[in-house]
Amino acid sequence: MGATSTNQLGFLIFLLLFSWSADVGGGPPPRFYRKYSPVISFNLDETKVLNTSIRIAARENRLEDLKSSLNKKNADVNDQSDDGVSALMYAAWNCFPKIVDYLVQRGADVNLQDEQGRTALMYATRGLCLPVVKKLLITPSLLINTRDHRGRTILKYAQSAAALEVGDPADEILKLIRKKIQNFK
């Protein structure tokens, strides 16, 4: 498109807006824009942005960004998204053992549940992430008999995973979870 046709197009748009604004109340286009344009405002809560960045760093395996964010004032290692997913849950689902290890060291709650009642161990089991399952199973504060909102325990998650995936790591995860439950009793 040449310079002349661009100028002509701009002029046509101006005329269209000017004539339209005259039809809807008169006056020049600026008044039209103020009256009918959407107002966009940003109300950024710095703590919410910080905690979202923690979850994103965990989800994307960015350990240095995670460390930096968690060292800031008001950082909450257990903050959850709108659907209840925490940084630990993201790291467990995506099978990032180093991130999981760091989050647990920083005080992440391994028993925290999302809005459907799933824990980080349930996410790791569903994702067939043996290294993360092993790390979470040795966490002293782990409650092994937690149920999701449908009544399923971690054993049910492991059995379902083993039924769908034959062989390692599903069978190994099931074996480890059964052993943990036996030691718990």
Secondary structure, DSSP 4 states (H G I P E B T S, - for coil): --HHHHHHHHHHHHHHHHHHHHHTT-S-HHHHHHHHSPP------HHHHHHHHHHHHHHTT-HHHHHHHHTSTT--TT-B-TT--BHHHHHHHTT-HHHHHHHHHTT--TT---TT---HHHHHHHTT-HHHHHHHHT-TT--TT---TTS--HHHHHHHHHHHS-STTHHHHHHHHHHHHHHH-
